[in-house]
Amino acid sequence: MFYTPAMRPGYRLEPCRTALNRVRGMPFRWSLNPYMGCAHKCTFCYVRHFEKRADRPSDDRYGRSIRVKINVPDVLRAELARRSWRREEVVVGAATDPYQPAEGRFLLTRSCLEELSAAWTPFSVITRGPLVVRDVDVLLSAAARAGASVAVSLPTLDESVWRTTEPGTAPPGSRLEAVRRLASAGVEVGVAVAPILPGLSDGPDQLQDVVRAARLAGATSIWASVVHLRPGVREHFLSALERDWPEKVRHYEELFAERAYLPSPLARSLTEPARRAAAASSTPKRPRAWHREPAQLVLSV
């Protein structure tokens, strides 16, 4: 599947009532998403589950319309000014990529990072978008104040797997270049090898190549996780698999029979090559501006 001009999303400019979202069941308490919906249209995107649960499209229609929270910087500024705000870490991009193409037009993510920095609030950014390099100045300023880090999602270097499962994202090489430029500038940057797709991107050599390239680019932390197929994600992913790799469908139906997550021992065995490669490779020297350890969502090495 290829990303074509006909697939480009439309934008809905809608104000929001709140900016910060309280998170449960994760190693962080607050998230921030300047946009809702994602033009990357990854076949495995876990957000499809939440869309289905909210009775919104989780199939191919997801990502065709992007909600632009046009007033989110102002709302965020007010929330950060409350006496009750404890300057806890905020994860930017937990539910939709903050550096998808919309950001090049609306600059909401940059404005929000400026607000977080001004309020001495630490944050972590998760993205597949090389556009994050544009905001090096904000990231460095924030790191010197309360702490800031970037995690670039890079599950594979395999061009066929990338083009087919992440049709709206930048090429792996572009993301590695973003890691390189962030690290060279002194920004704390890691790589998320996620999600690993059994039978498609889980080969030990494949994972080791990703880790090796990430380290060479300057990634100081690497974590990995395996795909999970909750309702909404499952239907769409298996449908895409039937279209692109029909021979893999039965394998996934057996792996995920009556469950959304693989058993922990199996999941650990699939992430082990990445963990071993990360542990065996040298860790680049940390930039001086960094004062805190970044939040890791799944596996930290």
N, C-alpha and C positions, 0 to 999 in steps of 0.2 A: 504494500500500500504506500503511495506517495502523497505528499502534501502538495496540493495544487491550489492555484488562485481561487478556484471555486469553493474551496474549503475554508477560506479566510473568514474569521468571525465578524459579527457585527457587535457594536458597543452600545450598552445601555447606561447612560449617565444617571445614576441614582444616588441620592444622599443616604448616609447610614446614621443610625442612632447611637451605635457603640463602635469602638475601634478595637479594643482589647477583648479577647475571648478567654474565659477561664477554661483550662484544659484538665481533664481527669484521666488517670490511667497512663500517663506519660511522665518521663523524668523532667518535665518542665510544667509550670503552672499557667503560663500565659502565651497566647499566640496572637498574631496580627496578620491579616490578609487584606491588602489594599484592593484586591480584585476578587471576584468570584466567577468561577468558570475558567477554563484553561485552554488556550489555543494549541497546546502541545498535543492534545488528543492521544496520549499514550494508551495503548490497549489494556494495560495492566493497572491503570491508575486507581488507587484505593478510594479516592474521593467519589468515584461512581457509586460506591455503597451508600454514602451519605446522601447523595442526590436521589437515589432510589427510595431511601427511607423517608425523604422529605417530599416524595411524590413528584420529583422532577426527573427529566429524561436522563438516563444513565447509559444510553446506547450511543449510536453514532451522532445523535443530536447534541450530546454533551460537548461543549466547547465551541458551538456555533454562535453563541451569544455570551458575551463577557460583560458582567456587571462591573462598572467602574464606580467605586465609592468616592465620588468627586469631592466630598467634604471630609474625607477621613483624616487628613493631617490636622484640621481644626478640632475635630472630635478627639483625636489622640492627645493633642496639646492640653485640652481641658481635663481629660482623664489623668494625665501624668501630673497635673497641677494639684490634684486632690491631696489633702493632708493624709488620707488613708493609704496612698500609694507608697509601697515599700521598696521601690526600685528593684523588683525581682526581674530575673532574666525574661526576655520576650523572644520567642522564636517567630521569625518573619518568613512566611511561606509554607506553613504546615499543611494548608488545605488547597492552595493554588499557587503557582509559580509567581513570585513577585517581580521577576524579570522576563516575563513573557513579552511578546511584541507590543502589547498595550502600553507597557511602561515607557517605551521609547517615545510615545506620543503624550502621555499624561503625567509622567514623572511623579506619581503618587508614592511609590516606594522610596525614592530619594527623599522626598519631603518628610515622610514618616521616619526615616533613619535620622534625619536632621533633628526632628523633634525628640526622638529617644536620646540622642546624644546630648542635646541641650538640657534634658531632664536628668542627666547622669544615670541613665538606665541601660544596663548591659543587654546586648541582643546577639542572636545568631541568625544568619540568613541561610536558607536552603534553596538552591536553584539549579536549573539546567541551562540558564541563560547567560551567555558570555557578556551580556550588557552590564552585568554587575561590575565589570572593570571600570566603567564610566564613573562609578562612585567611590573610587579609591580614596579621594580626599575626605569624604564623610566617614568612611570606615576607619581611616587612620585617626581622625579626630576623636571618634567614639571610643576607639581602643585605648587611647591615651587617657580618656576620662573614666569610663566604667568597664570597658571590655566589649569587644566585637569580634565576631568570627564569621567565616563563610564556609559552607559545605556545598561543594559542587557535585551533583548527582551524575555518576558515570558508570552505568551497569555493565557496559561492554564496549569493546573496540571493534567488534564484528560489524561490518558495514551493512550486511544483509539483515541481521537482527535489529540493528539500530533503525534502519530505514522503515522496517516493517512494523516494529512495535512502538516507535517514538516518532511518528511521521511529521510532527510539527516542531521538533527540537533542532537545535544546532548540532552539527556533526561532532563526534567525539574529539576530533582534533581541535576544533574550535574551543571546546570546553577545557581541554588540556592547556591550550594557549592562555585561556582565562586564568587557570590555576597558576601558570607560570608568571603571568603579569602581576597577579595579586601578591604572590609570594615575593617576587622581586621588589615590589613596592613596600613590603614590610607588613602586609596583612596576614593574619593567621588564617590559613585556608586548609581545609581537609577535603577528602573525596569520599562520597558515599557510593559504594559498589552495590547499588540497589535499584530495583529488585533483581536478584538472580533468578533466571528462568530455567528450571530443570529441563535438561535435554536440548536447550537452545544456547544458553550462555553460561552453563555451570562447569564446563570443562576445566580441569586444573590449569592447563596451559592458558586458556582464555582469561581466567581470573588472575593468574600470576602476571600476565601481560598488562592487565589494567593496573594492578598494584605497582608494577615496575614503572609504568609510564607516569602514574600519579606521583610517585616518589621523585622521579627525575624532574618533574615539573615543579616540585617544591611542596607537595602536600605533607603537612606535619601530623595529620591524623587520618586514619582510614577505618571505615566501618562498613559492614556488609549485612544484608538481610535477604531472605528468600521471599518471593512473591506470595501473597495470600489472596484467596479468592472468596470474598464475602459476597452476599447477594448484591446484584448490580454489577459488580466487577466480574463475577464468575460467568454470567450469561454473555457479557460483551467479549471477554477474553476468549472464551471457548468458541464463540462465533468467529472471531478474528482468526483463531487458530485453525478452525475448519477451512477457512478461506486460504490461508497462507501456508500452513503446515498440517494438512489433514492427517498425515501419518502420526502426528503427535497427540491427537485428540484423546485416543484411548489411554495413553500414558498418563495424561493429566486427569482424566476421569477416574482412573485407579488411584493416583496419588491423593486426590482431593475428594475421594468418595465420602459423602456425608460429613465433610469438614471443610473449614475455610483455611485453617492453618496446618502445616505439616507438623508431625510430632517433633518435639524438641531435639531428640537424638538425630533424626534425619536432617532437620534444618541445620543443626550444627555441623554435620558431616559435609553439607553442601557449601557452607561458608568457610570451612576449615582451610581450603587452599588459599583463600584470600587472607585469612588470619596468619597463616604460616608465612606467606610471602611478605606481609607487612611487618611481621616480627623479625624476619631475617634481613630486611632492608634497612638501610640507615635512615634515621630521621633527620631532616634538615634542621639547621639551627633556628631556634625561635627568634622572631624579630623582637627588638627591644621594647616596642610599644605594647607588647602583650602582657597582661597582668593576671589573666584568669584562664582556667581550663575550659575548653568549649564543651557544651552539652552534647552528649552522644546519645542517639536515639535507640540503637540496638546493640552494636558490637564495637567496642573501642579497642584499638591496638596501637 
